[in-house]
Amino acid sequence: MWTFVSPRLIVYGDDALTFLEGEKANRALIVTDESILKLGFIEMVKNSLKAEKIEIFSDVEPEPSLDTALKCTKIARDLQPQLIVAVGGGSVIDVAKATRILMEVDIDPIAITPFTDLFELGYTKKAKLIAIPTTSGTGADVTWTSVLTDKVEHRKLTPANREVVPDVTILDYRLVASMPKRLVAGSGFDALTHAIEGIISIWRNEFSDALCEKAIEVIMNNLERSYNGDAEARAKMHIAATMAGLGFGNSQVGLVHSLGHTFGAIFKQHHGLCVALFLPYVMQFYLKSDAKARMDTLAKKLELENSEMLIDKIFELMKKVELPTKLSEVISRKDFESNLETLVMNTLNDSSLGMSPRIPDYEHTRRIYECAFEGRKIDF
């Protein structure tokens, strides 16, 4: 038996925020970050809400920590909101997702798994959760995982459960119209990685395949145009990111994210950049696995001859949106070598690894890092 999990509603368009006018709640908590606050998006949201009491938590940082989620949870427990609205990128949405559960259930987030019955632990879903993404990449607005950073152990925690999924996601194109080019590139490759990993995951299924395949097509045809300021392409990328989120959220990611999670936690790099750096190298590693047939099929649907040409196309797209194509463009050799052992071990302990079509051992993982650092082709 398999299930497909998604929000109850996906609202999209140039005026999608007006959906909030129909929401009824006496107490609402808006979760965001300082940059979104400065852009004026929160005022747009507040003007649409009819709640009598609205509190704002704006302390979310990039790659949010467990401590931040617990801080937001304390505010939620005091307020007891009937509505939680997350306005921001994946970091903001992940904190809001964790907060909705932790405000009711006293549980270590790492203990929240797909098999945890939260209702048995006292969860009653007191607060409705609405996600309003302001970037086009994470898919956090539709997935059943929240990613938090353990700053002590320098690793990512991924509490996952179908009850983590927001009730509604709102895709208002106005909120991504002024995204910086660097963020367009990083978030776009985050979405592309989600879709490619989702379509070759060992948990893939007919529903996830359809969404991932369409998302890949839209991203490959629109990311460069969006990066260069095309408004129509920017809107299409916003929808594609949520499509990819629905796809991989129901099939899961793999080795690329294990590497990206680890690299980002240690070197404090944007998640989209991290997964982009590893995507083509992992695809090379998968050429000697059952995933090659899937990648060949995908390549042909994109009018390319085979997987190798698809990988070349991805490297080409990275350069067009001015992303680095090897780790040595991001960190020094000294920093790389001094952290290599930790990188390898944390990757092998990352939960995403289990859904990979080819799981590397210690030596393979070390060599993948070395190839990605130097920009060498993987042929093992």
C-alpha positions as a LaTeX table, in Angstrom:
\begin{tabular}{lrrr}
\hline
Residue & $x$ (\AA) & $y$ (\AA) & $z$ (\AA) \\
\hline
Met1 & 0.00 & 0.00 & 0.00 \\
Trp2 & 1.17 & 3.52 & $-0.78$ \\
Thr3 & $-0.24$ & 6.97 & $-0.08$ \\
Phe4 & 0.16 & 10.34 & $-1.77$ \\
Val5 & 0.31 & 13.29 & 0.62 \\
Ser6 & $-0.37$ & 16.90 & $-0.34$ \\
Pro7 & $-1.88$ & 20.11 & 1.08 \\
Arg8 & $-5.66$ & 20.42 & 1.00 \\
Leu9 & $-5.38$ & 23.41 & $-1.33$ \\
Ile10 & $-2.80$ & 24.99 & $-3.62$ \\
Val11 & $-3.74$ & 28.58 & $-4.47$ \\
Tyr12 & $-1.74$ & 30.31 & $-7.20$ \\
Gly13 & $-1.70$ & 33.43 & $-9.36$ \\
Asp14 & $-0.83$ & 37.13 & $-9.32$ \\
Asp15 & $-3.37$ & 37.84 & $-6.58$ \\
Ala16 & $-3.28$ & 34.57 & $-4.64$ \\
Leu17 & $-2.80$ & 36.32 & $-1.29$ \\
Thr18 & $-6.44$ & 37.45 & $-1.41$ \\
Phe19 & $-7.31$ & 33.88 & $-0.39$ \\
Leu20 & $-6.38$ & 34.90 & 3.16 \\
Glu21 & $-9.38$ & 37.23 & 3.32 \\
Gly22 & $-11.63$ & 34.21 & 3.76 \\
Glu23 & $-9.68$ & 32.76 & 6.69 \\
Lys24 & $-11.35$ & 33.04 & 10.09 \\
Ala25 & $-9.16$ & 33.02 & 13.20 \\
Asn26 & $-9.08$ & 35.08 & 16.38 \\
Arg27 & $-5.36$ & 34.50 & 16.93 \\
Ala28 & $-2.74$ & 34.15 & 14.21 \\
Leu29 & 1.03 & 33.64 & 14.30 \\
Ile30 & 3.07 & 34.80 & 11.31 \\
Val31 & 6.46 & 33.13 & 11.00 \\
Thr32 & 9.03 & 34.89 & 8.83 \\
Asp33 & 12.55 & 36.32 & 8.77 \\
Glu34 & 13.96 & 39.84 & 8.94 \\
Ser35 & 14.60 & 40.17 & 5.21 \\
Ile36 & 10.98 & 39.34 & 4.36 \\
Leu37 & 9.83 & 41.76 & 7.03 \\
Lys38 & 11.83 & 44.57 & 5.38 \\
Leu39 & 10.40 & 43.80 & 1.93 \\
Gly40 & 6.89 & 44.63 & 3.09 \\
Phe41 & 5.39 & 41.22 & 2.38 \\
Ile42 & 4.20 & 40.81 & 5.97 \\
Glu43 & 2.08 & 43.96 & 5.70 \\
Met44 & 0.46 & 42.47 & 2.60 \\
Val45 & $-0.37$ & 39.34 & 4.59 \\
Lys46 & $-1.61$ & 41.24 & 7.66 \\
Asn47 & $-3.87$ & 43.40 & 5.51 \\
Ser48 & $-5.54$ & 40.26 & 4.16 \\
Leu49 & $-6.01$ & 38.57 & 7.55 \\
Lys50 & $-8.99$ & 39.32 & 9.74 \\
Ala51 & $-7.56$ & 37.90 & 12.98 \\
Glu52 & $-8.10$ & 39.95 & 16.15 \\
Lys53 & $-4.62$ & 39.23 & 17.47 \\
Ile54 & $-1.60$ & 38.73 & 15.21 \\
Glu55 & 1.91 & 38.03 & 16.50 \\
Ile56 & 5.01 & 37.93 & 14.32 \\
Phe57 & 8.06 & 35.71 & 14.86 \\
Ser58 & 10.83 & 36.98 & 12.58 \\
Asp59 & 13.96 & 35.39 & 14.06 \\
Val60 & 14.30 & 32.59 & 11.51 \\
Glu61 & 17.84 & 32.35 & 10.11 \\
Pro62 & 19.10 & 30.55 & 6.99 \\
Glu63 & 19.49 & 26.80 & 7.64 \\
Pro64 & 17.41 & 27.24 & 10.84 \\
Ser65 & 18.53 & 25.69 & 14.08 \\
Leu66 & 16.58 & 23.48 & 16.42 \\
Asp67 & 16.88 & 26.28 & 18.99 \\
Thr68 & 15.04 & 28.67 & 16.65 \\
Ala69 & 12.19 & 26.21 & 16.22 \\
Leu70 & 11.92 & 25.81 & 19.99 \\
Lys71 & 11.93 & 29.60 & 20.45 \\
Cys72 & 9.07 & 29.93 & 17.97 \\
Thr73 & 7.28 & 27.05 & 19.71 \\
Lys74 & 7.35 & 28.89 & 23.04 \\
Ile75 & 5.63 & 31.89 & 21.45 \\
Ala76 & 3.03 & 29.62 & 19.87 \\
Arg77 & 2.31 & 27.87 & 23.17 \\
Asp78 & 1.70 & 31.24 & 24.81 \\
Leu79 & $-0.46$ & 32.58 & 21.96 \\
Gln80 & $-2.31$ & 29.34 & 21.13 \\
Pro81 & $-2.96$ & 30.46 & 17.53 \\
Gln82 & $-5.73$ & 28.97 & 15.44 \\
Leu83 & $-3.77$ & 29.93 & 12.33 \\
Ile84 & $-0.02$ & 29.82 & 11.60 \\
Val85 & 1.11 & 31.57 & 8.43 \\
Ala86 & 4.66 & 30.96 & 7.18 \\
Val87 & 5.91 & 33.68 & 4.85 \\
Gly88 & 9.39 & 33.07 & 3.48 \\
Gly89 & 11.71 & 30.49 & 2.03 \\
Gly90 & 12.19 & 26.89 & 3.09 \\
Ser91 & 13.84 & 27.85 & 6.37 \\
Val92 & 10.82 & 29.85 & 7.51 \\
Ile93 & 8.35 & 27.19 & 6.39 \\
Asp94 & 10.34 & 24.43 & 8.10 \\
Val95 & 10.29 & 26.30 & 11.42 \\
Ala96 & 6.53 & 26.88 & 11.11 \\
Lys97 & 5.93 & 23.21 & 10.30 \\
Ala98 & 7.87 & 22.09 & 13.35 \\
Thr99 & 6.19 & 24.72 & 15.54 \\
Arg100 & 2.68 & 23.58 & 14.71 \\
Ile101 & 3.44 & 20.11 & 16.10 \\
Leu102 & 5.75 & 21.09 & 18.97 \\
Met103 & 3.27 & 23.64 & 20.34 \\
Glu104 & 1.02 & 20.68 & 21.18 \\
Val105 & 3.36 & 17.71 & 21.65 \\
Asp106 & 6.41 & 17.66 & 23.92 \\
Ile107 & 8.64 & 15.51 & 21.74 \\
Asp108 & 12.24 & 15.55 & 20.55 \\
Pro109 & 11.96 & 16.56 & 16.85 \\
Ile110 & 14.29 & 13.75 & 15.84 \\
Ala111 & 11.66 & 11.32 & 17.19 \\
Ile112 & 9.10 & 12.59 & 14.65 \\
Thr113 & 9.18 & 9.95 & 11.92 \\
Pro114 & 6.78 & 8.80 & 9.20 \\
Phe115 & 5.72 & 6.04 & 11.58 \\
Thr116 & 5.02 & 8.25 & 14.61 \\
Asp117 & 1.33 & 8.49 & 15.53 \\
Leu118 & 1.26 & 12.08 & 16.74 \\
Phe119 & $-2.41$ & 11.86 & 17.67 \\
Glu120 & $-1.60$ & 9.13 & 20.20 \\
Leu121 & 0.84 & 11.61 & 21.77 \\
Gly122 & $-1.86$ & 14.26 & 22.17 \\
Tyr123 & $-1.70$ & 16.12 & 18.86 \\
Thr124 & $-5.07$ & 17.58 & 17.86 \\
Lys125 & $-4.08$ & 19.92 & 15.00 \\
Lys126 & $-5.21$ & 23.02 & 16.86 \\
Ala127 & $-3.69$ & 25.39 & 14.32 \\
Lys128 & $-4.25$ & 25.52 & 10.58 \\
Leu129 & $-0.96$ & 26.00 & 8.72 \\
Ile130 & $-0.68$ & 28.10 & 5.57 \\
Ala131 & 2.62 & 28.27 & 3.69 \\
Ile132 & 3.45 & 31.25 & 1.47 \\
Pro133 & 6.82 & 30.62 & $-0.20$ \\
Thr134 & 8.87 & 33.64 & $-1.27$ \\
Thr135 & 11.46 & 31.58 & $-3.13$ \\
Ser136 & 11.03 & 29.02 & $-5.88$ \\
Gly137 & 12.96 & 25.94 & $-4.92$ \\
Thr138 & 12.57 & 24.23 & $-1.56$ \\
Gly139 & 9.15 & 22.66 & $-2.03$ \\
Ala140 & 8.80 & 22.99 & 1.75 \\
Asp141 & 5.28 & 24.33 & 1.25 \\
Val142 & 4.03 & 20.86 & 0.25 \\
Thr143 & 6.42 & 18.32 & 1.80 \\
Trp144 & 6.10 & 16.27 & 4.96 \\
Thr145 & 9.65 & 16.95 & 6.19 \\
Ser146 & 11.09 & 19.80 & 8.21 \\
Val147 & 14.85 & 20.40 & 8.07 \\
Leu148 & 16.51 & 21.81 & 11.20 \\
Thr149 & 20.19 & 22.18 & 12.06 \\
Asp150 & 21.79 & 20.75 & 15.17 \\
Lys151 & 24.47 & 23.39 & 15.74 \\
Val152 & 26.28 & 21.32 & 18.34 \\
Glu153 & 26.80 & 18.26 & 16.13 \\
His154 & 26.89 & 20.23 & 12.84 \\
Arg155 & 24.26 & 18.04 & 11.19 \\
Lys156 & 20.76 & 18.33 & 9.79 \\
Leu157 & 17.73 & 16.84 & 11.53 \\
Thr158 & 14.80 & 15.89 & 9.33 \\
Pro159 & 11.62 & 15.25 & 11.37 \\
Ala160 & 9.12 & 13.82 & 8.90 \\
Asn161 & 5.45 & 12.92 & 9.18 \\
Arg162 & 2.37 & 13.43 & 7.01 \\
Glu163 & 0.99 & 15.78 & 9.69 \\
Val164 & 3.91 & 18.13 & 8.98 \\
Val165 & 2.39 & 19.05 & 5.59 \\
Pro166 & 0.78 & 22.52 & 5.49 \\
Asp167 & $-2.98$ & 22.65 & 4.95 \\
Val168 & $-2.72$ & 25.32 & 2.25 \\
Thr169 & 0.08 & 26.67 & 0.09 \\
Ile170 & $-0.26$ & 30.05 & $-1.58$ \\
Leu171 & 1.86 & 30.79 & $-4.67$ \\
Asp172 & 1.60 & 34.52 & $-5.28$ \\
Tyr173 & 3.91 & 35.48 & $-8.14$ \\
Arg174 & 4.39 & 39.01 & $-6.78$ \\
Leu175 & 6.44 & 37.63 & $-3.89$ \\
Val176 & 9.15 & 36.20 & $-6.17$ \\
Ala177 & 9.23 & 38.98 & $-8.77$ \\
Ser178 & 12.17 & 40.74 & $-7.11$ \\
Met179 & 14.23 & 37.73 & $-6.01$ \\
Pro180 & 17.99 & 38.36 & $-6.32$ \\
Lys181 & 19.61 & 36.54 & $-9.25$ \\
Arg182 & 21.79 & 34.44 & $-6.97$ \\
Leu183 & 18.71 & 33.21 & $-5.12$ \\
Val184 & 16.91 & 32.51 & $-8.42$ \\
Ala185 & 19.83 & 30.28 & $-9.44$ \\
Gly186 & 20.23 & 28.47 & $-6.11$ \\
Ser187 & 16.53 & 27.91 & $-5.50$ \\
Gly188 & 16.02 & 26.85 & $-9.11$ \\
Phe189 & 18.67 & 24.17 & $-8.81$ \\
Asp190 & 17.19 & 23.08 & $-5.50$ \\
Ala191 & 13.91 & 22.42 & $-7.32$ \\
Leu192 & 15.69 & 20.68 & $-10.19$ \\
Thr193 & 17.56 & 18.44 & $-7.76$ \\
His194 & 14.34 & 17.56 & $-5.95$ \\
Ala195 & 12.69 & 16.53 & $-9.21$ \\
Ile196 & 15.65 & 14.50 & $-10.51$ \\
Glu197 & 16.21 & 12.73 & $-7.20$ \\
Gly198 & 12.49 & 12.16 & $-6.85$ \\
Ile199 & 12.23 & 10.47 & $-10.25$ \\
Ile200 & 15.09 & 8.02 & $-9.54$ \\
Ser201 & 14.39 & 7.37 & $-5.85$ \\
Ile202 & 13.73 & 3.75 & $-4.91$ \\
Trp203 & 10.41 & 5.02 & $-3.47$ \\
Arg204 & 9.27 & 6.65 & $-6.71$ \\
Asn205 & 5.72 & 5.97 & $-7.92$ \\
Glu206 & 3.39 & 6.89 & $-10.76$ \\
Phe207 & 2.16 & 10.08 & $-9.10$ \\
Ser208 & 5.60 & 11.33 & $-8.13$ \\
Asp209 & 7.02 & 10.45 & $-11.56$ \\
Ala210 & 4.43 & 12.59 & $-13.34$ \\
Leu211 & 5.06 & 15.63 & $-11.17$ \\
Cys212 & 8.85 & 15.30 & $-11.17$ \\
Glu213 & 9.00 & 14.82 & $-14.93$ \\
Lys214 & 6.89 & 17.93 & $-15.60$ \\
Ala215 & 8.87 & 19.97 & $-13.07$ \\
Ile216 & 12.17 & 19.01 & $-14.75$ \\
Glu217 & 10.82 & 20.02 & $-18.16$ \\
Val218 & 9.61 & 23.41 & $-16.88$ \\
Ile219 & 12.83 & 24.13 & $-14.97$ \\
Met220 & 15.18 & 23.17 & $-17.79$ \\
Asn221 & 13.20 & 25.44 & $-20.16$ \\
Asn222 & 12.72 & 28.41 & $-17.81$ \\
Leu223 & 15.48 & 28.70 & $-15.20$ \\
Glu224 & 17.92 & 30.64 & $-17.38$ \\
Arg225 & 15.13 & 32.95 & $-18.58$ \\
Ser226 & 13.95 & 33.51 & $-15.00$ \\
Tyr227 & 17.54 & 34.22 & $-13.96$ \\
Asn228 & 17.70 & 36.91 & $-16.65$ \\
Gly229 & 14.52 & 38.58 & $-15.40$ \\
Asp230 & 11.72 & 37.13 & $-17.56$ \\
Ala231 & 8.52 & 37.56 & $-15.51$ \\
Glu232 & 6.60 & 34.73 & $-17.19$ \\
Ala233 & 9.48 & 32.32 & $-16.65$ \\
Arg234 & 9.73 & 33.44 & $-13.01$ \\
Ala235 & 6.06 & 32.56 & $-12.48$ \\
Lys236 & 6.52 & 29.16 & $-14.13$ \\
Met237 & 9.52 & 28.43 & $-11.91$ \\
His238 & 7.40 & 29.20 & $-8.84$ \\
Ile239 & 4.85 & 26.57 & $-9.86$ \\
Ala240 & 7.57 & 24.10 & $-10.90$ \\
Ala241 & 9.18 & 24.28 & $-7.47$ \\
Thr242 & 5.93 & 23.22 & $-5.82$ \\
Met243 & 5.41 & 20.49 & $-8.43$ \\
Ala244 & 8.88 & 19.17 & $-7.62$ \\
Gly245 & 8.05 & 19.39 & $-3.92$ \\
Leu246 & 4.91 & 17.31 & $-4.37$ \\
Gly247 & 6.90 & 14.82 & $-6.45$ \\
Phe248 & 9.93 & 14.26 & $-4.26$ \\
Gly249 & 7.86 & 14.69 & $-1.12$ \\
Asn250 & 6.10 & 11.47 & $-2.05$ \\
Ser251 & 9.17 & 9.58 & $-3.29$ \\
Gln252 & 12.01 & 11.22 & $-1.32$ \\
Val253 & 15.46 & 12.49 & $-2.20$ \\
Gly254 & 18.76 & 10.62 & $-1.98$ \\
Leu255 & 22.53 & 10.91 & $-2.07$ \\
Val256 & 22.65 & 14.45 & $-3.50$ \\
His257 & 20.78 & 15.73 & $-0.46$ \\
Ser258 & 22.87 & 13.66 & 1.94 \\
Leu259 & 25.97 & 15.33 & 0.54 \\
Gly260 & 24.30 & 18.75 & 0.36 \\
His261 & 22.92 & 18.60 & 3.90 \\
Thr262 & 26.35 & 17.71 & 5.26 \\
Phe263 & 28.32 & 20.25 & 3.23 \\
Gly264 & 25.86 & 23.04 & 4.05 \\
Ala265 & 25.81 & 22.32 & 7.77 \\
Ile266 & 29.62 & 22.42 & 8.04 \\
Phe267 & 30.43 & 25.28 & 5.67 \\
Lys268 & 27.25 & 27.39 & 6.19 \\
Gln269 & 26.37 & 27.53 & 2.49 \\
His270 & 22.91 & 28.01 & 0.95 \\
His271 & 21.14 & 24.68 & 0.54 \\
Gly272 & 20.34 & 25.27 & $-3.14$ \\
Leu273 & 24.00 & 25.92 & $-3.92$ \\
Cys274 & 25.04 & 22.80 & $-2.00$ \\
Val275 & 22.76 & 20.37 & $-3.82$ \\
Ala276 & 23.58 & 22.00 & $-7.16$ \\
Leu277 & 27.29 & 21.37 & $-6.56$ \\
Phe278 & 26.73 & 17.65 & $-6.05$ \\
Leu279 & 23.90 & 16.93 & $-8.50$ \\
Pro280 & 25.90 & 16.22 & $-11.70$ \\
Tyr281 & 28.57 & 14.24 & $-9.84$ \\
Val282 & 26.02 & 11.99 & $-8.16$ \\
Met283 & 24.32 & 11.46 & $-11.51$ \\
Gln284 & 27.71 & 10.30 & $-12.84$ \\
Phe285 & 27.97 & 7.93 & $-9.86$ \\
Tyr286 & 24.50 & 6.57 & $-10.71$ \\
Leu287 & 25.53 & 5.69 & $-14.27$ \\
Lys288 & 26.68 & 2.34 & $-12.88$ \\
Ser289 & 23.31 & 1.50 & $-11.32$ \\
Asp290 & 19.73 & 0.74 & $-12.28$ \\
Ala291 & 19.09 & 4.49 & $-12.23$ \\
Lys292 & 20.86 & 4.88 & $-15.58$ \\
Ala293 & 17.83 & 3.56 & $-17.45$ \\
Arg294 & 15.61 & 6.10 & $-15.69$ \\
Met295 & 18.03 & 8.93 & $-16.47$ \\
Asp296 & 18.27 & 7.81 & $-20.12$ \\
Thr297 & 14.48 & 7.92 & $-20.40$ \\
Leu298 & 14.42 & 11.37 & $-18.85$ \\
Ala299 & 17.14 & 12.58 & $-21.23$ \\
Lys300 & 15.16 & 11.40 & $-24.27$ \\
Lys301 & 12.05 & 13.25 & $-23.07$ \\
Leu302 & 14.21 & 16.38 & $-22.98$ \\
Glu303 & 15.35 & 15.60 & $-26.55$ \\
Leu304 & 18.83 & 14.51 & $-25.45$ \\
Glu305 & 20.43 & 11.23 & $-26.48$ \\
Asn306 & 21.39 & 9.77 & $-23.10$ \\
Ser307 & 22.21 & 10.36 & $-19.43$ \\
Glu308 & 25.70 & 11.63 & $-20.19$ \\
Met309 & 24.29 & 14.38 & $-22.38$ \\
Leu310 & 21.77 & 15.27 & $-19.66$ \\
Ile311 & 24.60 & 15.62 & $-17.14$ \\
Asp312 & 26.52 & 17.84 & $-19.58$ \\
Lys313 & 23.36 & 19.94 & $-20.03$ \\
Ile314 & 23.12 & 20.40 & $-16.26$ \\
Phe315 & 26.75 & 21.54 & $-16.03$ \\
Glu316 & 26.02 & 23.96 & $-18.87$ \\
Leu317 & 22.94 & 25.35 & $-17.11$ \\
Met318 & 24.94 & 25.84 & $-13.89$ \\
Lys319 & 27.40 & 28.01 & $-15.78$ \\
Lys320 & 24.61 & 30.01 & $-17.46$ \\
Val321 & 23.15 & 30.95 & $-14.09$ \\
Glu322 & 26.62 & 31.59 & $-12.69$ \\
Leu323 & 26.79 & 28.80 & $-10.14$ \\
Pro324 & 30.12 & 27.17 & $-9.25$ \\
Thr325 & 30.61 & 23.70 & $-10.70$ \\
Lys326 & 33.12 & 22.37 & $-8.16$ \\
Leu327 & 33.69 & 22.67 & $-4.41$ \\
Ser328 & 37.09 & 24.32 & $-4.84$ \\
Glu329 & 35.29 & 27.42 & $-6.11$ \\
Val330 & 33.52 & 27.67 & $-2.75$ \\
Ile331 & 36.00 & 26.50 & $-0.08$ \\
Ser332 & 39.78 & 26.22 & 0.23 \\
Arg333 & 41.69 & 22.95 & $-0.03$ \\
Lys334 & 42.80 & 23.36 & 3.58 \\
Asp335 & 39.23 & 23.63 & 4.83 \\
Phe336 & 38.17 & 20.74 & 2.61 \\
Glu337 & 40.90 & 18.37 & 3.77 \\
Ser338 & 40.54 & 19.25 & 7.45 \\
Asn339 & 36.80 & 18.47 & 7.33 \\
Leu340 & 36.78 & 15.56 & 4.88 \\
Glu341 & 36.44 & 12.82 & 7.48 \\
Thr342 & 33.49 & 14.57 & 9.12 \\
Leu343 & 31.90 & 15.21 & 5.72 \\
Val344 & 32.10 & 11.52 & 4.84 \\
Met345 & 30.80 & 10.20 & 8.15 \\
Asn346 & 27.92 & 12.69 & 8.40 \\
Thr347 & 26.89 & 11.90 & 4.82 \\
Leu348 & 26.77 & 8.19 & 5.56 \\
Asn349 & 24.58 & 8.93 & 8.59 \\
Asp350 & 22.15 & 11.22 & 6.74 \\
Ser351 & 18.60 & 9.86 & 6.55 \\
Ser352 & 18.15 & 10.72 & 2.85 \\
Leu353 & 20.79 & 8.19 & 1.84 \\
Gly354 & 18.45 & 5.22 & 2.24 \\
Met355 & 16.32 & 6.11 & $-0.79$ \\
Ser356 & 19.29 & 6.32 & $-3.17$ \\
Pro357 & 19.38 & 3.90 & $-6.12$ \\
Arg358 & 23.07 & 3.33 & $-5.43$ \\
Ile359 & 24.35 & 3.75 & $-1.87$ \\
Pro360 & 28.06 & 4.52 & $-1.57$ \\
Asp361 & 30.35 & 2.96 & 0.99 \\
Tyr362 & 32.98 & 4.94 & 2.92 \\
Glu363 & 35.57 & 4.92 & 0.15 \\
His364 & 33.07 & 5.81 & $-2.56$ \\
Thr365 & 31.76 & 8.72 & $-0.49$ \\
Arg366 & 35.26 & 10.04 & 0.07 \\
Arg367 & 36.04 & 9.81 & $-3.64$ \\
Ile368 & 32.78 & 11.56 & $-4.58$ \\
Tyr369 & 33.79 & 14.49 & $-2.37$ \\
Glu370 & 37.27 & 14.57 & $-3.90$ \\
Cys371 & 35.90 & 14.53 & $-7.46$ \\
Ala372 & 33.37 & 17.25 & $-6.63$ \\
Phe373 & 36.11 & 19.35 & $-5.08$ \\
Glu374 & 38.44 & 19.06 & $-8.06$ \\
Gly375 & 35.79 & 18.94 & $-10.78$ \\
Arg376 & 36.82 & 15.47 & $-11.93$ \\
Lys377 & 34.46 & 13.09 & $-13.68$ \\
Ile378 & 33.26 & 10.15 & $-11.57$ \\
Asp379 & 33.86 & 6.84 & $-13.33$ \\
Phe380 & 33.67 & 4.33 & $-10.48$ \\
\hline
\end{tabular}
